[in-house]
Amino acid sequence: MSLITCNKLVELLLASITNVMGNDGALASFQFRRPGASPSEAIMATEIYYHHFELNLASLFLRSNGPNYLHALSLDEISSLLKRFLSENFWYIRRAAYDFQNVEPYSQWITDAEKLTLALVMMQSNIFQPQDDLVLFPLVPVSVEGRVKTSKFFFSNPRARDAFDVGQKFADRLDPTTFPPSKGFTGKKNSPGAWLGIYSPNHQHALKLRSSILGAMALSILPQYRYTFSMRKVFGGTFTIKHDSVSYNFDKRHTPPCAYEVQIEETDQGWVDLVSEMLVSNEKSASRGLKALEYFFRAWPQRPEERFPIHCMALDALFGHVSNATGSVIDGVLSVTGETVDSKRLREILQLRAAVIHGGAPDVYDSSKYPKYYRKYGADPISDLESVLSLSIKELVFKGQIPRKSDPNAKIIEQAKSRGLIPPRIPDHSILRGYYEAKSEEVKFDQ
């Protein structure tokens, strides 16, 4: 990060601090000593006042101009990072602790030399040079062949050798076949089917990355099974390995109770690598793709009517434009499908979207446009929207690199067809019918 950025940030931070309460000052009392000092050196103490509006200005600047992980944090969390930084490095402006006669913000009377020193320290701080922790997420309806790994995250089998890739320092203290994996944990334990490990400096940031990664995983599931859930028990939680400690919690579950196991195989390495590249990219297209995947993940466990508005948001994340939302989405979808999708039909789905998102119908089923669409096309607009969205992400974001998965019920289905229990070919009324008719039989089966 540039010195110019850190200079500006220090100026904004110091502008939020005074030695007097004023009209809105919030007292902060802390002790400090010379950075790197031995425990025997003297400790000093001070009291200062933070001013909320000015502190938020500094936090907003840091969020916009700092490392990407800060985008996952709230203003309060970023403000806490700034307060911690100042208390740990107050030594560099220590004379301010004894100038109680000065009622002006620190930025107006701290010397330029002191500001520069603080900015140089800021550049090397853990705010701008964060150390990654390993945040582990237990997954239940997921299985992995060994380990599928990138520089930013990995999927691993709990029974794989060194499943957490942490070496001997922690390996002897951990049992990856259980959650929590600490061998000393004496409470109730659960058995994960797989682990998702993410390298991140912040827990909230890791949760956000998890959403995009698992959104891509959900996209790899065959459509007919993606929203087929069972009564299986699904648990959540995270386990964090820092450089010198471990911690865990029991957060919400990370996947819905899928009726069929989600298989992560070596053939998935292509889309896994693409997600990893997007996580470190500054390109706008990467940001759009990650947002769409995060929305896709949020919608995954929901009921159909609750998925609909979230899928609308995902489509907007991919193609939307503030000045022409509907038109830009239609143009974007047609650019992906080669104009084989009926644009008039897609526009009717987006009109239904407008009714749901803009207050015309709290529930998509409540809109008068829903039954009209169903009667007119013989297809569910909720399913049609999901089909358009999933195809758009696959083609635009992943360039067709999400491999075809085998159908776990393929033999049963063929046997049922041969016995006349189900039609040999079910009529396709979906909005993507024209798209698949333009493709080969192999692609049709894949989709």
N, C-alpha and C positions, 0 to 999 in steps of 0.2 A: 504494500500500500504506500502511496506517495507521501512525502513529508508535507506537501501542500494540504492534502486531505487531513492529516493528523494535526497540523497547525490550526486549521479551521475548526476541527472538532474540539481541540483544547480551548480555543477562544469561546466557543459556544458553551462548553462545560463550565468554564470559569465565570461566564456571564450569568450562570444560574445560581451562583454562590455568593453569600454575604456573611458578615459577622454579626448582623442584626436580624431580628425576626421580620421586621417590616409588616406588610399587610397579609402576607401569605407564606411566610417562611416556615419550613419544616425542620425541626432541630435534628442534627446528626452529631452524636458524640462518639469518639473513637480514640484509640491509642495508636501511636505510630513510632517507628524508629527508622534509622538509616537502612535502606534496602540492602540485604546481604549481611546485616550486622549479626554479631554473635549474641547468644541469649544473655550474656552478661552485660551488654551495653545498655545504657539508660533508655527507658521508654518515656515518651512524651505523650501528652493528651491534649485534645482540643475539642471545641464545639463550634460547628458552623451551621448555616441555614441554607437549605436548598429551596429554590422557588420553582413550583410545579410547571408553569407554562414554559419558562426558559429551559428547564431540564428536558422537557419533552421535545423542544426544538433541537437540542443536541442529540437526543435519542433518534429523532426522525432523520437527522443528517447521517448519523452512524448507520442506521438501517438501510438508507438509500445508497451509501457510498462505501460501506464496509463489506466484509466477506459474505458469501451467499448464505451461510448458515444462519445469519442474523434475520433473514427474511421469515424464518419460522417462529421468531420470538415476538412477544407483545412489547408494547412500549414500556410497560412496567418492568419487564424482564431485562430489556436493554438498559433502562435507567439504573437498575440494580448493578449491572455490569460496570457502568460508568462510576457509580458510587464506590463500588469495591476497588476499582482501579485507583480512584483518587485517595481513598483511605490507605491503600498499600503504598502509594507513592507521594504522600503528602510531604514527606521529608524535603522534596525538591522546592516546595514553596512554603517551608516551615515558618518563615518570618511572618506569614499571614496570620498565624495562630496567635500572635501577640500584638497585632495592630487593631485593637478593639475600637479605636477612635474612628476608623475608616468605615463609613456606612455604604460605600459604593460597591457594586459587584466586583469580584476579584479581577475580571477581565480589564477593568479600567485602571488598575494600579499595580497589578503584578507585572514585573519587568519583562521585556521582550526576551531577555536571556533565560529567565525562569520558564517562560512559555515554551521556548524552543527546546529546553531540556526536557520538559514534560512531554512535548510532542515526539521527541526522539525515543523516549521511554515508551510512549504509547505505540509507536511503530513496532516495537519488539514485544509488546505485551501479549498475553494470551487472548486478547480480543482480536487482534490482527494476525497473530501467529498461534492459532489454537492447536492444541494437541488432540488428535482423534482418540476417542474411546471406542471400544467394540461393544455395540448394543445388540443384544441377541433377542430374537423374537421366536417363541415356540409356536410351531404350526401343527395343526392337528390333521385335517384331511389332505395332507400333502406327504408325498414320499419322494426321495431323491436317490439317484444312483451315485453314491460316493459324494462328490462335491462339485458343484458348478460355481466357478469363482471368477470375480473380476477385482480390480483394484479398489472399488468402492463398496462392494458387498458380495455375499456368497450365500448359496443354499447348500446345506450339508445334511448328511445322514447322521442321526444321533449315534449310530454304532460304528461310524467311520473312525479310523485312527486319527487322533487329534482333531476331532470334529470342529473345534472352535479355532483351530490354527493359532494357538497361543504358546506352543512350546511347553517345556517342562516347568516354567515358572508357576503356572496356574494349573497345568494339566493334572497334577497329582491331587489337587484339591477339588476337582470337578468331576461330575458324572453326567455327561451330555444326554444320557438316556432318561433323565428325569428333569422335571421342573418344580421348584428351582434346582439348578444343577450343583449347588454346593453340597458336598458330602456331609458337612456338619449340620445341615438343616434337618430338624427333627419333626417338623409339621407335616401336613398332608402333601404328598407329591403326586404329580401327574406325569404321563408319558407322552412326549411330543412325537409326531411322526417325522418331523424335519425341523431344521433351524434356519432362520434367515438371520444372517449376521451383517450389520451395517457399521461402517467406520464413520464416526461423526463426533464433532466436539460437543454436541448438545443433545439432550434427550428429546426435546421437542422437534429439533431438526431431524433426528433419526426417525421419529414417528411420521414426519411429512414424507421423507424418502421412502419409508415402508409403504405408504399409501400408493405412491406411483409405481413402485416395484411390484406390489401385489395386484395393482390394477392391470399391469401387463400380464401377470400370471393368470389372472381371471380371463383375460382376453384369449389366452392360449387354450382354454377349455372349450370343448365342442359346445356350440350354442344350445343344443337340446339338453345338456347336462349342467350348464353354467348356473342356472337358477333352480336346479332340482335339489332340494334340501331334505334332510332326514331328521330324526330325533337324536342323532348321536351327540355325545357330550363334547362341547368345544370350550376350551379354556384360553385365557389370555395371559398377559404379563410380559415383563421385559427383564433381562439380566444384563447388567452393564459391567464390563471389565475395564477398569482404569489401569494406569501404569503401576499402581501400588495397592489397589483395593478392588473389591467387587461390591455390587449392590443389586437389589432386585425389588420388583413390585408386582402387584397383581392387577394390571390394567385390564381394559376391556379386551375381548377376544379379537383376533386379527383376521379371521376368516369366518364365513358362515358355515353351518353344518352341512357341507356338501354330501350328497348321497353317494357320490363316487369319488374315489381317491384322485387327487390331482397329482399327475406324474411329472416330475422335473427330471429330464434326461439330458444326455450329452447333446442331443439335437437341438436343445433349447439354448445352447451357448450363444447362438447368433443374436437372438433378441435380448438376452441378458447383457451381452456386450454393448448393444445399442443403448439400452437404458443406462448403463454405467457411463457411457460417453455423454449422454444428455445431462447427467447429474453434474458434470464438471464443465459443461459448455455454457458460454455466454450468448449463444445465438438465440434470437427470438423464436425461431422454429422449435428449438429444443424446449424452451420455456412453455410454449403452447402445447407441445406434446406431453410434457410432464403434468401440466394442469389438467389436460383431458384425461390422462390416466388416473390422476387423483380423484377426479369426479367419478370416473368409471368404478373405482374402488369403493367410493362412498355409496354408490347405488347398488353394489353387488348384493348385500344382505337384505335389501329392502323389498317390500311388496311391489307388484307391478305398477300400481298407481303412484307409488312413492318414488319408484325409479324414474318415471317419465320426466318430471321437471329437472332431475339431476342430470339425466342424459341430454336434456336440452342445453344445460349449462356446459356440458362437455363438448357438444357440437359447436357451441358459441366459442369455447376456448380454442378450438381448432381453426375455425374459419371466420368467426364473428368480427364485425367492424362496427364501431359506435355509430357511424353515420348511415349505415345500411345493413342492419343485422340480418334480416331475412334474405335479402339479395346476395350478400356475401356468403352466407351459408349455402344457399342453393348453388351458386357459382363454384364454391369450393368442393361440394359433393360431386357435382358433375365433372369437375376436373379430375377427380379421383376415379370415378366410375366410367369415364369415357362417354358420358352423356347417354348411357343406356338406361339410367333411372328416369322415370317419368317426372319431369320437373313440376308439372301441375299437381301431381299427387304429393310430392314432397312439400310443395307450398301449402297444401291443405293440412299436412301434419304440423307445419310451423305456425299456421293460424291457430291450431289447437294448442300449441305451445303458448302462444300469446294469451289465449284465454286463461290458461292455468297460471302462468307466471305473473300476469298483470291484474289478477284479482277477479277474473270473470268466472272461474270455477275452482274452488279450493281443492277439488278432487277431479282428476281427468275424466272420470266416469260421469261427473255431474254436467259436463259440457254437452250442449246439444250437438256439437260437431262430432263427438265421439261416435254415437250410433249412426250418424249420416255417413261417416267414413266407412264404418264397418259394412253397412248395407251396400254401399257403392262399390267397394273393392273386394269384399269377402275376406278381409284381413284386419288384424288388430293393429291400430296405429301405434300402440305401445311397442309391440314386437317389431313393427316396421322401422320405428325410430331407432330401436336398439340395433337392428340389422345394419341400418345406414351408418350409425355411429361406429360399430365394431369394424365394419369394412373400411371406413374412412381412416381409423387409427391404424389398422393393419397395413393399409397401402401407403398412407401418407407418412406415418411415423416409422414404421418398421420395414417398409419397402418389400413386403411379402416374406420377411424372414421368420415369421412365426410358423413353425412346421405343422403339418397335419398330424393330429393325434388319432390313434386308432380308437374305434368305437368299442367300449367294453361289452356292449350288447349286440355286436354285429352278427354273431352266429345265431343268437336267439331270434333276432329280427328276420334273418334269412329263413330260418326254420318256420317261423310264423307265417311268412309270405308263402312259402312252398305248401303249407297246409291250408292256405286260404283264410287264415285268421285275421290278417290285415291286408289292405289293398297292395298290389305289387308296386304301384306308384301313386303316391298321394299328390293330388293337384297342388301346384304351387301358386298361391295368390299373393305372395309377398312382394313388396316394392322392389326387391332386388331380382325378381324373376328375369327381367330383361338383361340384367348384368350377367347372370349365370348362363342364360341361353347363348350369350355371346362368347362364353368360355368353353374350354374343353371339358369332357366328361370327368377328367381327373380333378380339375379345379372345382367343378360343380360338387363332386363328392366331398372334397376338402372343406368347402364352405358349409 
